Structure formats: structure tokens, C-alpha cells
Amino acid sequence: MIMPFIERFIQFIRKHRLLAHLTYWIGVYLLSMARYNSEISPRYTFSQELLNSLFFVGFAAITSYFLAYFVLPRLLAGKQIVLTLLSSVVILYLIMAFSRLTVVYFLEPLIRPKPFEQESLLEIFGDLVYLFWNYFIHSFSFAFVFVFIKLLKDQYVVNKRALDLEKQKADIELMALKAQLNPHFLFNTLNNIYSLSILQSPQTSPAIARLSEILDTLLYRSGKMFVPVSQEIALLQNYIELEKLRYDERLAISFEHQVQKDVEIAPLILLSLTENAFKHGAGEDAGSPEIRISLHQERDRLIFEICNTFKVKVDQQLGIGLENIRKQLALVYPKTHSFETIAAQRVFTARLELRLIQQA
């Protein structure tokens, strides 16, 4: 994706701050000199106009930095607004008066044909109308553009910092959620393998191999925000096979999946839903529990549905398990998912739908 021009411009300003400031004021100086035309009875020669423009641009820069770095931050902060405005008026008046004083007693003797009559200090400081129209308006015209660019840059920095903090917060919360899920799953799985080892079952080695594949996925292949759905399908298959060893023929389970493309989804969400079904379905059903899992793709949507029977009264929230899943979905798919849970006729159903186009 091509970075927007304004964003690249602001990044350049932040990275090369001194160069950006110099470039701006050199541009202002050249623009000020562009009005000079030697063929239309000029007031000054070209070399004199160079010096004259340099003076005015210099005082425009002083006005700009005062407005941008003193007045603007205090007004935006909303503190001591009246005092800031009053002090700003006084300081701007002094800047304009000092500008006129410098022009009269330093610049004009260098470039103005002699003899000429110089203004007195009282005339310089007392002629507010002249100072406003000939000095403040001239300086403010350049300062306005300077302040606008600074406002644009500051707003970009604030927004970017807010986005970075929000992303860091989301990443930390997501890592915390995964940390809550993984130990719970490993605890159950290790208990299953421990039971097999006590019975010296020939299925112990395959179970360890499946656990090794699961650990490899959890530790090394689930660190990204999105992973291939084929990885999650393999993870579910390994998990289901381990759980089938625990429940033998007592558990009726089916897992159907049909995905046209190896799209990417957030890791461990499907595993969390499956683990939840085993924990609150098969784990609490002493009879003949049943779990049905389906995963299929419909155009730009990936639909995962899992149903499990239960014997005792079920709360649709089911504690921390589904709550963690909802938080993870809210972080990764804030507006591109739907998640519903229904408990009816001793069957608990969780249905997750992800919009793949927005996620990609």
C-alpha cells in the first residue's frame, strides 16, 4: 500500500526537522523575492531587496515560532486562556515595534537613499495601525502556513501515538488471553497421557507424538496475528484424537471441514471453542456425550459451529472460557465477526462467523 503523501511529508518533517525548517524559510524568502521586478521602477536595487526581504522574513520567523510554540500549545491545553491571549497581544506588539525600530535605525540607513528623515521612538511605538497593517499582517501571512503545518504534524503524532498504544494494549491483552488458554489445554492433555502411561497402553507413543505436534504449533507457529486455517484444522484433529483416547467409545464425535482456500485466521480460537465443548460437554456428561464440529467456507465467510450435549444446567457464558474467546474476537475481529451461543434441549451450540475479506 502506497503511503499517503501527507503522511510521508509529516514523517519527513519529523525525521529531518532542521532541514524541514530551513527549507520552509528558504522557500518563504524566495517567494518574497519573487515580487521584485527591476523593470517597474523598483524602490531598491536587487541587492538591497535581498537584504530587505531577509529582514522581513526573519521577523516573520520570530512571529511564527512564537505563535506555534508559545501561544498555540497553551490555547490547546485550555489553561489560562485569558492570560495567554493578553500576554500574546503584548508580546506580538513588542515584536512588531522592535521590527519597525530595527528597520528604521538599522536597515534603512543601509539601503535607503540619503538624506531622509527617521521616525522617532514615540512615532514608531505609537503608530499601532501602521504596525498592524505593514508588519503584523505581513508576518502573520507566513506564520499562518507555518502554524497550520505544525498543527497537522502534531495531530498526526497524537493519532499515531494513540494507535500505537491501542495496538500495544491489544497485543498485550491478546498474549494474556493466549497465556490463559494454553496452560489449561496442556494440563488436560498431560493428564490424559499420564493415564495412558499408567495403563501401559500402546497408544501412549502416538499420543505423545500428537502432543509434540500441538506444542510445536502453540509455541512456535501461533505467535502471529493470523495463521493458515490448515494449521488450525491439524491442531483440532490432533486435539480430538487425544481426547478420543480419554473417552474411548463412550464419546460420539464428528469433525467435518470444507475450506476452498487456505485462508488465514486468528490462532487458537477454534481450539478454545473445541476445548470448551469437551470441558463442559463430555467432561461433565457421565453418559454418552456427543460433540459435532463443522468448519466450512461460504464465499467471503468462514463459519465454525460446534455442538455438544450436556446433562447439567448450563450457563451460556460458561465462565472464563467463552469470555476469553469473546475478548479475543473483539480484539482481532472488532467489526468482522459474529459469535452466538445457544443452549436448548440439552444441546449447547456455539457458532462463529468470520468475514475474511475485511480481515485480509
Legacy VTK file of the C-alpha trace (Angstrom):
# vtk DataFile Version 3.0
C-alpha trace
ASCII
DATASET POLYDATA
POINTS 360 float
0.000 0.000 0.000
1.355 3.403 -1.030
1.754 5.691 1.927
-0.386 8.843 1.593
1.529 11.948 0.573
0.655 13.866 3.747
1.855 11.008 5.941
5.158 10.780 4.075
5.501 14.560 4.263
4.955 14.593 8.027
7.339 11.693 8.559
9.990 13.589 6.590
9.455 16.662 8.778
9.814 14.597 11.959
12.921 12.793 10.732
14.668 15.848 9.232
13.388 18.613 11.464
16.170 21.168 10.970
16.258 20.596 7.214
12.465 20.963 7.013
12.541 24.281 8.880
15.374 25.613 6.746
13.604 24.522 3.567
10.402 26.268 4.609
12.038 29.606 5.378
14.233 29.476 2.286
11.036 28.939 0.307
9.401 31.902 2.054
12.455 34.045 1.300
12.443 33.088 -2.390
8.714 33.743 -2.559
9.257 37.171 -1.004
11.956 37.925 -3.564
9.729 36.796 -6.437
7.798 40.054 -6.244
10.897 42.030 -7.221
10.819 43.358 -10.786
13.709 45.516 -11.940
11.776 46.832 -14.953
8.990 48.542 -12.977
10.782 51.418 -11.241
11.975 49.425 -8.221
12.292 51.148 -4.865
15.512 49.236 -4.136
18.182 47.577 -6.197
18.220 43.779 -6.325
20.962 43.506 -3.682
19.089 45.945 -1.441
15.883 43.955 -1.896
17.759 40.802 -0.846
18.622 42.454 2.456
15.154 43.971 2.870
13.385 40.643 2.323
15.812 38.929 4.687
14.792 41.315 7.471
11.075 40.810 6.956
11.361 37.038 6.665
13.458 36.983 9.825
10.788 38.770 11.847
8.092 36.607 10.224
10.007 33.591 11.534
10.120 35.081 15.043
6.344 35.648 14.909
5.752 32.126 13.596
7.759 30.372 16.293
6.146 32.493 18.996
2.643 31.601 17.794
3.441 27.935 17.139
5.451 27.092 20.246
4.143 29.529 22.868
0.601 30.621 22.065
-0.809 27.538 20.337
0.176 24.890 22.960
-1.326 26.989 25.762
-4.562 27.599 23.905
-4.899 23.907 23.018
-4.217 22.947 26.633
-7.085 25.211 27.701
-5.203 26.637 30.663
-5.001 30.363 31.482
-6.550 31.298 28.141
-7.243 34.939 29.061
-3.721 35.454 30.420
-2.254 33.756 27.333
-4.234 35.975 24.961
-3.358 39.176 26.811
0.324 38.327 27.054
0.353 37.274 23.385
-1.079 40.626 22.266
1.563 42.490 24.280
4.442 40.317 23.020
3.269 40.492 19.390
3.065 44.274 19.681
6.615 44.388 21.027
7.854 42.110 18.209
6.257 44.349 15.564
7.536 47.534 17.206
11.042 46.114 17.513
10.841 45.030 13.853
9.964 48.592 12.826
12.649 50.003 15.121
15.291 47.751 13.528
14.169 48.697 10.029
14.235 52.448 10.758
17.549 52.604 12.633
19.497 49.761 11.001
18.078 48.608 7.654
17.007 51.920 6.113
20.400 53.618 6.646
21.903 50.737 4.616
19.514 50.673 1.669
17.529 53.933 1.636
18.859 56.905 -0.377
20.034 59.766 1.805
19.071 62.188 3.134
15.851 61.002 4.767
14.008 61.731 7.977
13.888 58.993 10.589
10.849 58.381 12.754
11.115 58.982 16.476
10.668 56.226 19.042
7.293 57.688 20.008
6.122 57.585 16.396
7.351 54.001 15.964
5.728 52.664 19.125
2.619 54.823 18.853
1.514 54.126 15.285
-0.453 50.927 16.005
-2.346 50.990 12.704
0.874 51.098 10.668
2.452 48.339 12.746
-0.623 46.144 12.301
-1.077 46.501 8.538
2.561 46.645 7.466
4.223 44.317 9.936
1.759 42.022 11.713
-0.300 41.121 8.606
2.874 40.524 6.593
4.394 38.309 9.288
1.130 36.535 10.089
0.572 35.547 6.441
3.707 33.379 6.599
3.118 32.348 10.209
-0.354 31.032 9.364
1.051 28.435 6.959
3.788 27.524 9.438
1.305 27.049 12.301
-1.021 25.025 10.064
1.785 22.604 9.153
2.740 22.281 12.823
-0.891 21.582 13.779
-1.088 18.931 11.064
2.128 17.317 12.252
1.149 17.398 15.929
-2.260 15.892 15.182
-0.618 13.122 13.167
1.815 12.396 16.001
-1.009 12.293 18.567
-3.140 9.994 16.408
-0.211 7.717 15.610
0.769 7.507 19.277
-2.826 6.672 20.207
-2.971 3.961 17.529
0.381 2.532 18.651
-0.731 2.468 22.285
-4.038 0.851 21.298
-2.196 -1.782 19.262
0.245 -2.454 22.110
-2.680 -2.742 24.516
-4.457 -5.149 22.161
-1.281 -7.212 21.687
-0.731 -7.433 25.449
-4.341 -8.427 26.070
-4.178 -10.993 23.276
-0.986 -12.503 24.688
-2.603 -12.620 28.123
-5.629 -14.423 26.708
-3.433 -16.972 24.954
-1.442 -17.471 28.135
-4.687 -18.310 29.945
-5.732 -20.801 27.288
-2.530 -22.734 26.685
-1.779 -23.953 30.245
-5.390 -25.098 30.656
-5.235 -27.162 27.490
-1.807 -28.626 28.299
-2.929 -29.598 31.804
-5.830 -31.647 30.452
-3.732 -33.262 27.729
-0.912 -34.249 30.065
-3.437 -35.843 32.398
-4.724 -37.928 29.511
-1.249 -39.126 28.527
-0.423 -39.814 32.166
-3.451 -42.077 32.414
-2.363 -43.951 29.282
1.159 -44.402 30.607
-0.127 -45.881 33.861
-2.130 -48.425 31.870
0.936 -49.056 29.648
-1.277 -48.503 26.644
0.264 -48.934 23.162
-1.433 -45.658 22.312
0.918 -43.744 24.591
3.572 -43.134 21.904
1.082 -41.836 19.285
-0.429 -39.611 21.955
2.984 -38.165 22.812
3.653 -37.595 19.099
0.355 -35.711 18.763
1.114 -33.674 21.853
4.524 -32.836 20.368
2.836 -31.515 17.225
0.407 -29.495 19.339
3.238 -27.998 21.395
5.121 -27.117 18.213
2.039 -25.271 16.973
1.395 -23.496 20.267
4.988 -22.468 20.943
6.380 -21.710 17.502
3.579 -21.315 14.973
0.875 -19.388 16.837
2.767 -16.184 17.562
1.454 -14.326 14.521
-1.788 -12.403 14.419
-3.094 -14.717 11.673
-2.148 -18.259 10.645
-3.301 -20.599 7.836
-6.602 -22.322 8.583
-4.984 -25.643 7.613
-2.748 -25.275 10.672
-5.792 -24.820 12.908
-7.525 -27.822 11.316
-4.492 -30.007 12.011
-4.381 -28.688 15.572
-8.046 -29.610 16.100
-7.527 -33.076 14.636
-4.624 -33.761 16.996
-6.583 -32.444 19.971
-9.655 -34.516 19.105
-7.606 -37.684 18.701
-6.069 -37.174 22.137
-9.479 -36.628 23.693
-10.879 -39.718 21.955
-8.220 -41.762 23.743
-9.589 -40.489 27.022
-13.269 -41.199 26.358
-12.942 -44.407 24.255
-16.203 -45.457 22.583
-18.314 -43.540 25.069
-17.865 -40.310 23.109
-19.513 -39.779 19.726
-17.622 -37.070 17.874
-17.518 -35.836 14.307
-15.405 -33.176 12.640
-16.297 -32.046 9.139
-14.356 -29.338 7.342
-14.559 -27.928 3.839
-12.472 -24.872 3.039
-11.786 -23.936 -0.578
-8.709 -21.812 0.104
-6.102 -21.908 2.827
-7.253 -18.586 4.272
-5.716 -17.073 7.382
-7.485 -16.744 10.714
-6.542 -15.805 14.267
-4.823 -18.738 16.020
-6.276 -20.866 18.843
-9.840 -19.529 18.706
-11.225 -22.718 17.153
-9.205 -24.796 19.601
-10.602 -22.779 22.514
-14.180 -23.419 21.405
-13.446 -27.128 20.964
-11.765 -27.342 24.344
-14.766 -25.600 25.896
-17.118 -28.175 24.362
-15.102 -31.055 25.795
-14.809 -29.448 29.206
-18.494 -28.590 29.690
-19.936 -31.313 27.466
-18.066 -34.598 27.525
-16.248 -33.782 30.751
-19.475 -33.287 32.718
-21.571 -35.951 30.966
-21.156 -39.382 32.526
-23.430 -40.989 29.922
-22.822 -40.943 26.175
-21.714 -37.421 25.281
-21.803 -36.219 21.697
-19.844 -33.457 20.003
-20.355 -32.314 16.414
-17.923 -29.892 14.787
-18.176 -28.312 11.345
-15.979 -25.803 9.557
-16.818 -24.537 6.104
-16.370 -21.520 3.877
-19.135 -19.590 2.155
-17.603 -17.057 -0.244
-16.035 -14.414 1.995
-17.147 -16.005 5.265
-15.677 -18.769 7.371
-18.256 -20.492 9.573
-17.356 -22.679 12.538
-20.086 -24.437 14.502
-19.685 -26.796 17.421
-22.476 -28.586 19.308
-22.131 -30.629 22.475
-24.657 -32.401 24.658
-24.828 -31.685 28.374
-26.574 -33.225 31.361
-26.485 -30.475 33.973
-27.899 -26.942 33.774
-25.657 -24.840 31.568
-24.900 -21.144 31.730
-24.472 -19.680 28.255
-21.452 -17.737 29.407
-19.768 -20.887 30.791
-17.292 -18.941 32.871
-13.891 -17.721 31.736
-13.674 -19.938 28.639
-16.179 -18.224 26.371
-15.490 -14.841 27.943
-11.846 -15.106 26.852
-12.956 -16.097 23.356
-15.243 -13.072 23.133
-12.437 -10.763 24.233
-10.030 -12.258 21.710
-12.583 -11.904 18.914
-13.252 -8.293 19.898
-9.548 -7.522 19.645
-8.767 -9.332 16.386
-12.108 -9.044 14.568
-13.692 -5.888 16.050
-16.333 -5.480 13.315
-15.881 -8.545 11.160
-17.287 -11.399 13.209
-20.439 -12.726 14.799
-20.462 -15.154 17.712
-23.575 -16.774 19.123
-24.207 -19.414 21.787
-27.477 -21.276 22.246
-28.460 -23.848 24.873
-31.622 -25.772 24.010
-32.864 -29.343 24.512
-29.693 -30.408 26.285
-27.507 -29.270 23.390
-25.139 -26.345 23.609
-24.224 -24.734 20.278
-21.533 -22.160 19.607
-21.487 -20.565 16.145
-18.672 -18.338 14.945
-18.700 -16.477 11.634
-15.668 -14.557 10.352
-15.589 -12.160 7.415
-12.401 -12.984 5.534
-12.219 -10.033 3.114
-12.069 -7.376 5.862
-9.612 -9.436 7.872
-7.285 -9.888 4.902
LINES 1 361
360 0 1 2 3 4 5 6 7 8 9 10 11 12 13 14 15 16 17 18 19 20 21 22 23 24 25 26 27 28 29 30 31 32 33 34 35 36 37 38 39 40 41 42 43 44 45 46 47 48 49 50 51 52 53 54 55 56 57 58 59 60 61 62 63 64 65 66 67 68 69 70 71 72 73 74 75 76 77 78 79 80 81 82 83 84 85 86 87 88 89 90 91 92 93 94 95 96 97 98 99 100 101 102 103 104 105 106 107 108 109 110 111 112 113 114 115 116 117 118 119 120 121 122 123 124 125 126 127 128 129 130 131 132 133 134 135 136 137 138 139 140 141 142 143 144 145 146 147 148 149 150 151 152 153 154 155 156 157 158 159 160 161 162 163 164 165 166 167 168 169 170 171 172 173 174 175 176 177 178 179 180 181 182 183 184 185 186 187 188 189 190 191 192 193 194 195 196 197 198 199 200 201 202 203 204 205 206 207 208 209 210 211 212 213 214 215 216 217 218 219 220 221 222 223 224 225 226 227 228 229 230 231 232 233 234 235 236 237 238 239 240 241 242 243 244 245 246 247 248 249 250 251 252 253 254 255 256 257 258 259 260 261 262 263 264 265 266 267 268 269 270 271 272 273 274 275 276 277 278 279 280 281 282 283 284 285 286 287 288 289 290 291 292 293 294 295 296 297 298 299 300 301 302 303 304 305 306 307 308 309 310 311 312 313 314 315 316 317 318 319 320 321 322 323 324 325 326 327 328 329 330 331 332 333 334 335 336 337 338 339 340 341 342 343 344 345 346 347 348 349 350 351 352 353 354 355 356 357 358 359
